[in-house]
Every structure is written in structure tokens, then in C-alpha cells.
């Protein structure tokens, strides 16, 4: 999640947006419930970028 908060990290996530969103959505279904706040934080940070919001989602 911390990497997604930095501008450089967001740019990197944008380059691989479909893969990044796929991994994060898969992690939401993980059996370990303790990771959800971090996954939600990463999704919130990444989806704040308008161009990523407009991309087709893998789920």
C-alpha cells in the first residue's frame, strides 16, 4: 500500500494497471482478513487516478 501512495509508485501501477488491479482484487478474497485494510488502501490510492478508473477492469 505504501508504494501506491507515492507518485512514482502510482505511475508504475498505471503502467501495469490491469495486472495491479487483478492482484489487488484477488487479494480481497484471500483467507487472511488482516490484509484487507492494506488492499483497500492501495485500491483507494490507485483508483484516485482518473485514467485508471476509465480502464477496463479485469474482474
mmCIF file as gemmi writes it, N, C-alpha and C atoms, coordinates in Angstrom:
data_model
loop_
_atom_site.group_PDB
_atom_site.id
_atom_site.type_symbol
_atom_site.label_atom_id
_atom_site.label_alt_id
_atom_site.label_comp_id
_atom_site.label_asym_id
_atom_site.label_entity_id
_atom_site.label_seq_id
_atom_site.pdbx_PDB_ins_code
_atom_site.Cartn_x
_atom_site.Cartn_y
_atom_site.Cartn_z
_atom_site.occupancy
_atom_site.B_iso_or_equiv
_atom_site.pdbx_formal_charge
_atom_site.auth_seq_id
_atom_site.auth_asym_id
_atom_site.pdbx_PDB_model_num
ATOM 1 N N . UNK Axp A 1 ? 0.822 -1.188 0 1 0 ? 1 A 1
ATOM 2 C CA . UNK Axp A 1 ? 0 0 0 1 0 ? 1 A 1
ATOM 3 C C . UNK Axp A 1 ? 0.867 1.254 0 1 0 ? 1 A 1
ATOM 4 N N . UNK Axp A 2 ? 1.944 1.26 0.767 1 0 ? 2 A 1
ATOM 5 C CA . UNK Axp A 2 ? 2.781 2.454 0.861 1 0 ? 2 A 1
ATOM 6 C C . UNK Axp A 2 ? 3.371 2.846 -0.483 1 0 ? 2 A 1
ATOM 7 N N . UNK Axp A 3 ? 3.687 1.872 -1.317 1 0 ? 3 A 1
ATOM 8 C CA . UNK Axp A 3 ? 4.233 2.191 -2.632 1 0 ? 3 A 1
ATOM 9 C C . UNK Axp A 3 ? 3.21 2.896 -3.511 1 0 ? 3 A 1
ATOM 10 N N . UNK Axp A 4 ? 1.945 2.596 -3.31 1 0 ? 4 A 1
ATOM 11 C CA . UNK Axp A 4 ? 0.888 3.214 -4.105 1 0 ? 4 A 1
ATOM 12 C C . UNK Axp A 4 ? 0.603 4.64 -3.679 1 0 ? 4 A 1
ATOM 13 N N . UNK Axp A 5 ? 1.103 5.042 -2.534 1 0 ? 5 A 1
ATOM 14 C CA . UNK Axp A 5 ? 0.867 6.405 -2.066 1 0 ? 5 A 1
ATOM 15 C C . UNK Axp A 5 ? 1.815 7.409 -2.704 1 0 ? 5 A 1
ATOM 16 N N . UNK Axp A 6 ? 2.957 6.934 -3.147 1 0 ? 6 A 1
ATOM 17 C CA . UNK Axp A 6 ? 3.943 7.819 -3.766 1 0 ? 6 A 1
ATOM 18 C C . UNK Axp A 6 ? 3.613 8.024 -5.243 1 0 ? 6 A 1
ATOM 19 N N . UNK Axp A 7 ? 3.961 9.171 -5.777 1 0 ? 7 A 1
ATOM 20 C CA . UNK Axp A 7 ? 3.687 9.48 -7.181 1 0 ? 7 A 1
ATOM 21 C C . UNK Axp A 7 ? 4.368 8.488 -8.111 1 0 ? 7 A 1
ATOM 22 N N . UNK Axp A 8 ? 5.609 8.157 -7.835 1 0 ? 8 A 1
ATOM 23 C CA . UNK Axp A 8 ? 6.337 7.208 -8.683 1 0 ? 8 A 1
ATOM 24 C C . UNK Axp A 8 ? 5.679 5.829 -8.637 1 0 ? 8 A 1
ATOM 25 N N . UNK Axp A 9 ? 5.196 5.438 -7.471 1 0 ? 9 A 1
ATOM 26 C CA . UNK Axp A 9 ? 4.511 4.157 -7.34 1 0 ? 9 A 1
ATOM 27 C C . UNK Axp A 9 ? 3.206 4.125 -8.109 1 0 ? 9 A 1
ATOM 28 N N . UNK Axp A 10 ? 2.47 5.224 -8.078 1 0 ? 10 A 1
ATOM 29 C CA . UNK Axp A 10 ? 1.216 5.308 -8.829 1 0 ? 10 A 1
ATOM 30 C C . UNK Axp A 10 ? 1.473 5.218 -10.328 1 0 ? 10 A 1
ATOM 31 N N . UNK Axp A 11 ? 2.536 5.875 -10.78 1 0 ? 11 A 1
ATOM 32 C CA . UNK Axp A 11 ? 2.884 5.807 -12.205 1 0 ? 11 A 1
ATOM 33 C C . UNK Axp A 11 ? 3.224 4.381 -12.605 1 0 ? 11 A 1
ATOM 34 N N . UNK Axp A 12 ? 3.935 3.703 -11.745 1 0 ? 12 A 1
ATOM 35 C CA . UNK Axp A 12 ? 4.307 2.31 -12.014 1 0 ? 12 A 1
ATOM 36 C C . UNK Axp A 12 ? 3.065 1.419 -12.05 1 0 ? 12 A 1
ATOM 37 N N . UNK Axp A 13 ? 2.141 1.671 -11.146 1 0 ? 13 A 1
ATOM 38 C CA . UNK Axp A 13 ? 0.891 0.913 -11.143 1 0 ? 13 A 1
ATOM 39 C C . UNK Axp A 13 ? 0.085 1.193 -12.405 1 0 ? 13 A 1
ATOM 40 N N . UNK Axp A 14 ? 0.147 2.413 -12.896 1 0 ? 14 A 1
ATOM 41 C CA . UNK Axp A 14 ? -0.572 2.764 -14.122 1 0 ? 14 A 1
ATOM 42 C C . UNK Axp A 14 ? -0.022 1.993 -15.309 1 0 ? 14 A 1
ATOM 43 N N . UNK Axp A 15 ? 1.292 1.805 -15.343 1 0 ? 15 A 1
ATOM 44 C CA . UNK Axp A 15 ? 1.916 1.075 -16.454 1 0 ? 15 A 1
ATOM 45 C C . UNK Axp A 15 ? 1.412 -0.366 -16.512 1 0 ? 15 A 1
ATOM 46 N N . UNK Axp A 16 ? 1.129 -0.946 -15.386 1 0 ? 16 A 1
ATOM 47 C CA . UNK Axp A 16 ? 0.637 -2.322 -15.301 1 0 ? 16 A 1
ATOM 48 C C . UNK Axp A 16 ? -0.727 -2.342 -14.612 1 0 ? 16 A 1
ATOM 49 N N . UNK Axp A 17 ? -1.609 -1.454 -15.013 1 0 ? 17 A 1
ATOM 50 C CA . UNK Axp A 17 ? -2.871 -1.253 -14.298 1 0 ? 17 A 1
ATOM 51 C C . UNK Axp A 17 ? -3.716 -2.523 -14.242 1 0 ? 17 A 1
ATOM 52 N N . UNK Axp A 18 ? -3.862 -3.216 -15.353 1 0 ? 18 A 1
ATOM 53 C CA . UNK Axp A 18 ? -4.713 -4.407 -15.343 1 0 ? 18 A 1
ATOM 54 C C . UNK Axp A 18 ? -4.156 -5.477 -14.412 1 0 ? 18 A 1
ATOM 55 N N . UNK Axp A 19 ? -2.855 -5.681 -14.455 1 0 ? 19 A 1
ATOM 56 C CA . UNK Axp A 19 ? -2.238 -6.685 -13.586 1 0 ? 19 A 1
ATOM 57 C C . UNK Axp A 19 ? -2.339 -6.265 -12.116 1 0 ? 19 A 1
ATOM 58 N N . UNK Axp A 20 ? -2.084 -4.999 -11.852 1 0 ? 20 A 1
ATOM 59 C CA . UNK Axp A 20 ? -2.152 -4.498 -10.478 1 0 ? 20 A 1
ATOM 60 C C . UNK Axp A 20 ? -3.556 -4.644 -9.91 1 0 ? 20 A 1
ATOM 61 N N . UNK Axp A 21 ? -4.564 -4.257 -10.679 1 0 ? 21 A 1
ATOM 62 C CA . UNK Axp A 21 ? -5.946 -4.354 -10.214 1 0 ? 21 A 1
ATOM 63 C C . UNK Axp A 21 ? -6.377 -5.809 -10.051 1 0 ? 21 A 1
ATOM 64 N N . UNK Axp A 22 ? -5.895 -6.675 -10.91 1 0 ? 22 A 1
ATOM 65 C CA . UNK Axp A 22 ? -6.211 -8.104 -10.8 1 0 ? 22 A 1
ATOM 66 C C . UNK Axp A 22 ? -5.64 -8.683 -9.508 1 0 ? 22 A 1
ATOM 67 N N . UNK Axp A 23 ? -4.385 -8.369 -9.217 1 0 ? 23 A 1
ATOM 68 C CA . UNK Axp A 23 ? -3.754 -8.87 -7.993 1 0 ? 23 A 1
ATOM 69 C C . UNK Axp A 23 ? -4.481 -8.347 -6.763 1 0 ? 23 A 1
ATOM 70 N N . UNK Axp A 24 ? -4.795 -7.061 -6.75 1 0 ? 24 A 1
ATOM 71 C CA . UNK Axp A 24 ? -5.475 -6.483 -5.595 1 0 ? 24 A 1
ATOM 72 C C . UNK Axp A 24 ? -6.875 -7.06 -5.417 1 0 ? 24 A 1
ATOM 73 N N . UNK Axp A 25 ? -7.577 -7.279 -6.512 1 0 ? 25 A 1
ATOM 74 C CA . UNK Axp A 25 ? -8.917 -7.857 -6.386 1 0 ? 25 A 1
ATOM 75 C C . UNK Axp A 25 ? -8.838 -9.31 -5.913 1 0 ? 25 A 1
ATOM 76 N N . UNK Axp A 26 ? -7.817 -10.039 -6.342 1 0 ? 26 A 1
ATOM 77 C CA . UNK Axp A 26 ? -7.619 -11.404 -5.85 1 0 ? 26 A 1
ATOM 78 C C . UNK Axp A 26 ? -7.299 -11.405 -4.357 1 0 ? 26 A 1
ATOM 79 N N . UNK Axp A 27 ? -6.528 -10.435 -3.915 1 0 ? 27 A 1
ATOM 80 C CA . UNK Axp A 27 ? -6.165 -10.354 -2.503 1 0 ? 27 A 1
ATOM 81 C C . UNK Axp A 27 ? -7.369 -10.038 -1.617 1 0 ? 27 A 1
ATOM 82 N N . UNK Axp A 28 ? -8.365 -9.364 -2.168 1 0 ? 28 A 1
ATOM 83 C CA . UNK Axp A 28 ? -9.576 -9.089 -1.379 1 0 ? 28 A 1
ATOM 84 C C . UNK Axp A 28 ? -10.286 -10.379 -0.98 1 0 ? 28 A 1
ATOM 85 N N . UNK Axp A 29 ? -10.139 -11.417 -1.784 1 0 ? 29 A 1
ATOM 86 C CA . UNK Axp A 29 ? -10.764 -12.693 -1.482 1 0 ? 29 A 1
ATOM 87 C C . UNK Axp A 29 ? -9.875 -13.645 -0.705 1 0 ? 29 A 1
ATOM 88 N N . UNK Axp A 30 ? -8.708 -13.178 -0.283 1 0 ? 30 A 1
ATOM 89 C CA . UNK Axp A 30 ? -7.765 -14.029 0.443 1 0 ? 30 A 1
ATOM 90 C C . UNK Axp A 30 ? -8.324 -14.395 1.807 1 0 ? 30 A 1
ATOM 91 N N . UNK Axp A 31 ? -7.959 -15.58 2.285 1 0 ? 31 A 1
ATOM 92 C CA . UNK Axp A 31 ? -8.483 -16.053 3.567 1 0 ? 31 A 1
ATOM 93 C C . UNK Axp A 31 ? -7.996 -15.235 4.759 1 0 ? 31 A 1
ATOM 94 N N . UNK Axp A 32 ? -6.855 -14.59 4.635 1 0 ? 32 A 1
ATOM 95 C CA . UNK Axp A 32 ? -6.32 -13.774 5.721 1 0 ? 32 A 1
ATOM 96 C C . UNK Axp A 32 ? -7.006 -12.404 5.684 1 0 ? 32 A 1
ATOM 97 N N . UNK Axp A 33 ? -7.91 -12.183 6.61 1 0 ? 33 A 1
ATOM 98 C CA . UNK Axp A 33 ? -8.695 -10.953 6.643 1 0 ? 33 A 1
ATOM 99 C C . UNK Axp A 33 ? -7.887 -9.731 7.072 1 0 ? 33 A 1
ATOM 100 N N . UNK Axp A 34 ? -6.722 -9.94 7.639 1 0 ? 34 A 1
ATOM 101 C CA . UNK Axp A 34 ? -5.919 -8.825 8.14 1 0 ? 34 A 1
ATOM 102 C C . UNK Axp A 34 ? -5.296 -7.99 7.027 1 0 ? 34 A 1
ATOM 103 N N . UNK Axp A 35 ? -5.275 -8.505 5.805 1 0 ? 35 A 1
ATOM 104 C CA . UNK Axp A 35 ? -4.672 -7.746 4.707 1 0 ? 35 A 1
ATOM 105 C C . UNK Axp A 35 ? -5.665 -6.8 4.043 1 0 ? 35 A 1
ATOM 106 N N . UNK Axp A 36 ? -6.934 -6.954 4.332 1 0 ? 36 A 1
ATOM 107 C CA . UNK Axp A 36 ? -7.949 -6.135 3.654 1 0 ? 36 A 1
ATOM 108 C C . UNK Axp A 36 ? -7.756 -4.629 3.804 1 0 ? 36 A 1
ATOM 109 N N . UNK Axp A 37 ? -7.423 -4.099 4.977 1 0 ? 37 A 1
ATOM 110 C CA . UNK Axp A 37 ? -7.234 -2.644 5.057 1 0 ? 37 A 1
ATOM 111 C C . UNK Axp A 37 ? -6.11 -2.145 4.136 1 0 ? 37 A 1
ATOM 112 N N . UNK Axp A 38 ? -5.08 -2.947 3.982 1 0 ? 38 A 1
ATOM 113 C CA . UNK Axp A 38 ? -3.969 -2.55 3.116 1 0 ? 38 A 1
ATOM 114 C C . UNK Axp A 38 ? -4.357 -2.626 1.64 1 0 ? 38 A 1
ATOM 115 N N . UNK Axp A 39 ? -5.094 -3.663 1.29 1 0 ? 39 A 1
ATOM 116 C CA . UNK Axp A 39 ? -5.563 -3.803 -0.089 1 0 ? 39 A 1
ATOM 117 C C . UNK Axp A 39 ? -6.542 -2.684 -0.417 1 0 ? 39 A 1
ATOM 118 N N . UNK Axp A 40 ? -7.454 -2.396 0.504 1 0 ? 40 A 1
ATOM 119 C CA . UNK Axp A 40 ? -8.414 -1.304 0.283 1 0 ? 40 A 1
ATOM 120 C C . UNK Axp A 40 ? -7.703 0.035 0.158 1 0 ? 40 A 1
ATOM 121 N N . UNK Axp A 41 ? -6.672 0.258 0.966 1 0 ? 41 A 1
ATOM 122 C CA . UNK Axp A 41 ? -5.901 1.494 0.87 1 0 ? 41 A 1
ATOM 123 C C . UNK Axp A 41 ? -5.197 1.621 -0.461 1 0 ? 41 A 1
ATOM 124 N N . UNK Axp A 42 ? -4.638 0.526 -0.936 1 0 ? 42 A 1
ATOM 125 C CA . UNK Axp A 42 ? -3.966 0.54 -2.238 1 0 ? 42 A 1
ATOM 126 C C . UNK Axp A 42 ? -4.973 0.796 -3.35 1 0 ? 42 A 1
ATOM 127 N N . UNK Axp A 43 ? -6.114 0.139 -3.304 1 0 ? 43 A 1
ATOM 128 C CA . UNK Axp A 43 ? -7.148 0.365 -4.317 1 0 ? 43 A 1
ATOM 129 C C . UNK Axp A 43 ? -7.643 1.807 -4.297 1 0 ? 43 A 1
ATOM 130 N N . UNK Axp A 44 ? -7.856 2.345 -3.121 1 0 ? 44 A 1
ATOM 131 C CA . UNK Axp A 44 ? -8.31 3.73 -2.989 1 0 ? 44 A 1
ATOM 132 C C . UNK Axp A 44 ? -7.3 4.682 -3.616 1 0 ? 44 A 1
ATOM 133 N N . UNK Axp A 45 ? -6.032 4.44 -3.355 1 0 ? 45 A 1
ATOM 134 C CA . UNK Axp A 45 ? -4.979 5.304 -3.882 1 0 ? 45 A 1
ATOM 135 C C . UNK Axp A 45 ? -4.869 5.195 -5.396 1 0 ? 45 A 1
ATOM 136 N N . UNK Axp A 46 ? -4.915 3.982 -5.906 1 0 ? 46 A 1
ATOM 137 C CA . UNK Axp A 46 ? -4.76 3.76 -7.346 1 0 ? 46 A 1
ATOM 138 C C . UNK Axp A 46 ? -5.984 4.245 -8.115 1 0 ? 46 A 1
ATOM 139 N N . UNK Axp A 47 ? -7.163 3.985 -7.591 1 0 ? 47 A 1
ATOM 140 C CA . UNK Axp A 47 ? -8.383 4.378 -8.303 1 0 ? 47 A 1
ATOM 141 C C . UNK Axp A 47 ? -8.652 5.873 -8.223 1 0 ? 47 A 1
ATOM 142 N N . UNK Axp A 48 ? -7.832 6.597 -7.486 1 0 ? 48 A 1
ATOM 143 C CA . UNK Axp A 48 ? -7.935 8.054 -7.484 1 0 ? 48 A 1
ATOM 144 C C . UNK Axp A 48 ? -7.385 8.652 -8.777 1 0 ? 48 A 1
ATOM 145 N N . UNK Axp A 49 ? -6.663 7.857 -9.537 1 0 ? 49 A 1
ATOM 146 C CA . UNK Axp A 49 ? -6.114 8.307 -10.818 1 0 ? 49 A 1
ATOM 147 C C . UNK Axp A 49 ? -7.207 8.145 -11.876 1 0 ? 49 A 1
ATOM 148 N N . UNK Axp A 50 ? -7.658 9.24 -12.47 1 0 ? 50 A 1
ATOM 149 C CA . UNK Axp A 50 ? -8.781 9.162 -13.42 1 0 ? 50 A 1
ATOM 150 C C . UNK Axp A 50 ? -8.54 8.224 -14.601 1 0 ? 50 A 1
ATOM 151 N N . UNK Axp A 51 ? -7.331 8.161 -15.108 1 0 ? 51 A 1
ATOM 152 C CA . UNK Axp A 51 ? -7.071 7.304 -16.268 1 0 ? 51 A 1
ATOM 153 C C . UNK Axp A 51 ? -7.166 5.824 -15.916 1 0 ? 51 A 1
ATOM 154 N N . UNK Axp A 52 ? -6.864 5.472 -14.683 1 0 ? 52 A 1
ATOM 155 C CA . UNK Axp A 52 ? -7.007 4.074 -14.274 1 0 ? 52 A 1
ATOM 156 C C . UNK Axp A 52 ? -8.477 3.743 -14.072 1 0 ? 52 A 1
ATOM 157 N N . UNK Axp A 53 ? -9.246 4.689 -13.575 1 0 ? 53 A 1
ATOM 158 C CA . UNK Axp A 53 ? -10.681 4.46 -13.391 1 0 ? 53 A 1
ATOM 159 C C . UNK Axp A 53 ? -11.357 4.135 -14.723 1 0 ? 53 A 1
ATOM 160 N N . UNK Axp A 54 ? -10.89 4.757 -15.791 1 0 ? 54 A 1
ATOM 161 C CA . UNK Axp A 54 ? -11.513 4.579 -17.1 1 0 ? 54 A 1
ATOM 162 C C . UNK Axp A 54 ? -11.079 3.301 -17.801 1 0 ? 54 A 1
ATOM 163 N N . UNK Axp A 55 ? -9.994 2.66 -17.34 1 0 ? 55 A 1
ATOM 164 C CA . UNK Axp A 55 ? -9.538 1.43 -17.976 1 0 ? 55 A 1
ATOM 165 C C . UNK Axp A 55 ? -10.512 0.3 -17.69 1 0 ? 55 A 1
ATOM 166 N N . UNK Axp A 56 ? -10.636 -0.645 -18.625 1 0 ? 56 A 1
ATOM 167 C CA . UNK Axp A 56 ? -11.482 -1.824 -18.355 1 0 ? 56 A 1
ATOM 168 C C . UNK Axp A 56 ? -10.903 -2.623 -17.196 1 0 ? 56 A 1
ATOM 169 N N . UNK Axp A 57 ? -11.752 -3.063 -16.308 1 0 ? 57 A 1
ATOM 170 C CA . UNK Axp A 57 ? -11.299 -3.789 -15.121 1 0 ? 57 A 1
ATOM 171 C C . UNK Axp A 57 ? -11.224 -5.294 -15.417 1 0 ? 57 A 1
ATOM 172 N N . UNK Axp A 58 ? -10.274 -5.986 -14.801 1 0 ? 58 A 1
ATOM 173 C CA . UNK Axp A 58 ? -10.115 -7.416 -15.057 1 0 ? 58 A 1
ATOM 174 C C . UNK Axp A 58 ? -11.122 -8.291 -14.326 1 0 ? 58 A 1
ATOM 175 N N . UNK Axp A 59 ? -11.945 -7.724 -13.476 1 0 ? 59 A 1
ATOM 176 C CA . UNK Axp A 59 ? -12.879 -8.568 -12.732 1 0 ? 59 A 1
ATOM 177 C C . UNK Axp A 59 ? -14.246 -8.454 -13.229 1 0 ? 59 A 1
